[in-house]
């Protein structure tokens, strides 16, 4: 089941079920007013079956706009969880290379804050590249949707936009390289009902188009993530409280070559085989 947030022009956001034909079933008719109530429900599998039996209003594509499937959850991110990511970040800077090498092998993962919920970009909207950066890339990632108890309640797609030259200059510049206006996109929906075993069979792909033509494509597998989902969630929730749950990006295994940087008006299309497609154009911020 694919949960989504959407809006009809001039109305408040609603919760829906996203179908494969990109139509939406409106769950407000079943009394569902927010994602949190579903993600916190331990009986969600049974509730899914009940919702599937209801005669819900259907909206066709063009009758609504998808919103980021984030309400009050903070978005966090894990880094250096793929071997490819470790190598890429070591290449950014000789100064920081040993730190990335050590964290890949360490018991404790790298986890950092990424975005407040109100700053998360939805599919179809613009992601940003910094005006003061020279080397900007998308980072396609599987995102864990965690409830307030730290349980993986679902999965979605994330784009952890990064300024590699700023981070490479000094590790202490990581917040500036990772956390800025329109630096985090999440969507288009949350898949519930899948477990880690199933998710590790999914493929992650990215295509960047410029002037209508592909300038970079890449693919990896969720199965290449070194750390377990429960391990990442447990570290995030250590000495932390997330009363509304959290979204945790799990790292990237697809990195464009060192001579590539995003430009305004580029289109970034990230697909995960078990979820869907997150698509955003690029603007300078």
HUTA-V761156 format. One record per helix or strand of 2 or more residues. SS is the DSSP state (2 for helix, 1 for strand). FROM is the first residue (numbers start at 0). TO is the last residue. If there is no record, write none. Layout:
ss:SS from:FROM to:TO
ss:SS from:FROM to:TO
This chain:
ss:1 from:1 to:6
ss:1 from:13 to:17
ss:1 from:23 to:25
ss:2 from:26 to:29
ss:2 from:34 to:38
ss:2 from:43 to:52
ss:1 from:57 to:58
ss:1 from:64 to:66
ss:1 from:73 to:78
ss:2 from:82 to:91
ss:2 from:96 to:104
ss:1 from:109 to:114
ss:2 from:116 to:118
ss:1 from:125 to:128
ss:1 from:135 to:136
ss:1 from:139 to:145
ss:1 from:151 to:159
ss:1 from:161 to:162
ss:2 from:163 to:168
ss:2 from:170 to:177
ss:1 from:183 to:190
ss:2 from:195 to:198
ss:1 from:202 to:209
ss:1 from:212 to:220
ss:2 from:221 to:223
ss:2 from:228 to:236
ss:1 from:245 to:248
ss:1 from:266 to:271
ss:1 from:275 to:283
